[in-house]
């Protein structure tokens, strides 16, 4: 069953094949979990389970006329939004920032110095704080496009807004981030010498 | 070329750690298996076949849909179905391209507003802010449908030239419409003391016959449904909520 594509698994699951649905769950658990954590915060685990249950019952409406992933993530985004609305105060995102990964920089470059590592870590924390300070609408579109690395088209599908709206919301959100006080000093163009 | 902020965002994406992915499948599958197999596997198909068989034996079959659907709200004339099951396939509303305003919405039985008022026993409310409707249609004696042409400030419903569609429904008659709202959020509002329901997203709409069985379906745009105590009003448009509420408050 590993080599069946999403649309075929969805078709079998729609006909009642729970083994096929299990395969879809395992295939999509990582991105659904990440989406729920970034959009729902503390209620992520509930949101993930609920989203997969609702998605199963909604399979009747998934006709394979679009990719499965944004269809599924839209259900997750809805769950996340419903849960955040039920929260009385906005909970902090429950994410960790991993340490700088030296191998992620360009090949052949020297490893970053301790000072560079410290600055990168600070910048990441400041940027995350600035994103959390955005309005719900701005935060969601930045999260989908950059933190979940969805295309603009997928972002539009997941947030159920037109593509043009995604573009304009993104440019406005980025403008606000650039002006955020917490990011002052971290966003200048960097020229580094290597080698 | 990406600027410093976009590069910083892409870098942040690599560093954000959402934590270990829990093993979700067992809990989800347990919940799915808890539902009896008959509910999971296309219940409507089985019920439809059973109904057909019984009908052939000339037994009386009452409508079974209320047993499996899940309705919210209490506005007469319109059903809000949030259940997860998919209702039986019904034909799409037949769209006509005959130049009539209601053609794209499959509306038949055009009438003048005056004639419509005589045909039904309910007050046919018209929003003062829109002025007189451009087209009026009768739906038996259960409802009157009024259409306003799209214009500046009143964008069209997709695929039509209609800017606003208002159904005035007899609350004493059998329900006219069923809205399928699974995974579609809706809000309960109180407008001038009257209960209303606002559905901000497009959703499937079933048109029901006099026995409550769906006969046609189409995709509806955002809708406000309001019960005044004497009549139920369904307002469909592309307008945002506050504009529709203002419109509803101008109903006379």
Boltz contact constraints between the chains, C-beta under 6 A:
constraints:
  - contact:
      token1: [A, 16]
      token2: [B, 40]
      max_distance: 6.0
  - contact:
      token1: [A, 16]
      token2: [B, 41]
      max_distance: 6.0
  - contact:
      token1: [A, 22]
      token2: [B, 25]
      max_distance: 6.0
  - contact:
      token1: [A, 25]
      token2: [B, 24]
      max_distance: 6.0
  - contact:
      token1: [A, 25]
      token2: [B, 25]
      max_distance: 6.0
  - contact:
      token1: [A, 25]
      token2: [B, 28]
      max_distance: 6.0
  - contact:
      token1: [A, 26]
      token2: [B, 25]
      max_distance: 6.0
  - contact:
      token1: [A, 29]
      token2: [B, 21]
      max_distance: 6.0
  - contact:
      token1: [A, 29]
      token2: [B, 24]
      max_distance: 6.0
  - contact:
      token1: [A, 30]
      token2: [B, 21]
      max_distance: 6.0
  - contact:
      token1: [A, 33]
      token2: [B, 21]
      max_distance: 6.0
  - contact:
      token1: [A, 34]
      token2: [B, 18]
      max_distance: 6.0
  - contact:
      token1: [A, 37]
      token2: [B, 18]
      max_distance: 6.0
  - contact:
      token1: [A, 48]
      token2: [B, 24]
      max_distance: 6.0
  - contact:
      token1: [A, 49]
      token2: [B, 27]
      max_distance: 6.0
  - contact:
      token1: [A, 49]
      token2: [B, 28]
      max_distance: 6.0
  - contact:
      token1: [A, 52]
      token2: [B, 28]
      max_distance: 6.0
  - contact:
      token1: [A, 53]
      token2: [B, 28]
      max_distance: 6.0
  - contact:
      token1: [A, 53]
      token2: [B, 31]
      max_distance: 6.0
  - contact:
      token1: [A, 54]
      token2: [B, 183]
      max_distance: 6.0
  - contact:
      token1: [A, 56]
      token2: [B, 32]
      max_distance: 6.0
  - contact:
      token1: [A, 57]
      token2: [B, 84]
      max_distance: 6.0
  - contact:
      token1: [A, 60]
      token2: [B, 86]
      max_distance: 6.0
  - contact:
      token1: [A, 95]
      token2: [B, 16]
      max_distance: 6.0
  - contact:
      token1: [A, 95]
      token2: [B, 18]
      max_distance: 6.0
  - contact:
      token1: [A, 96]
      token2: [B, 17]
      max_distance: 6.0
  - contact:
      token1: [A, 97]
      token2: [B, 15]
      max_distance: 6.0
  - contact:
      token1: [A, 98]
      token2: [B, 15]
      max_distance: 6.0
  - contact:
      token1: [A, 98]
      token2: [B, 17]
      max_distance: 6.0
  - contact:
      token1: [A, 124]
      token2: [B, 12]
      max_distance: 6.0
  - contact:
      token1: [A, 124]
      token2: [B, 15]
      max_distance: 6.0
  - contact:
      token1: [A, 127]
      token2: [B, 8]
      max_distance: 6.0
  - contact:
      token1: [A, 127]
      token2: [B, 12]
      max_distance: 6.0
  - contact:
      token1: [A, 146]
      token2: [B, 9]
      max_distance: 6.0
  - contact:
      token1: [A, 146]
      token2: [B, 13]
      max_distance: 6.0
  - contact:
      token1: [A, 147]
      token2: [B, 13]
      max_distance: 6.0
  - contact:
      token1: [A, 147]
      token2: [B, 16]
      max_distance: 6.0
  - contact:
      token1: [A, 149]
      token2: [B, 13]
      max_distance: 6.0
  - contact:
      token1: [A, 174]
      token2: [B, 5]
      max_distance: 6.0
  - contact:
      token1: [A, 177]
      token2: [B, 5]
      max_distance: 6.0
  - contact:
      token1: [A, 178]
      token2: [B, 5]
      max_distance: 6.0
  - contact:
      token1: [A, 187]
      token2: [B, 4]
      max_distance: 6.0
  - contact:
      token1: [A, 187]
      token2: [B, 5]
      max_distance: 6.0
  - contact:
      token1: [A, 189]
      token2: [B, 4]
      max_distance: 6.0
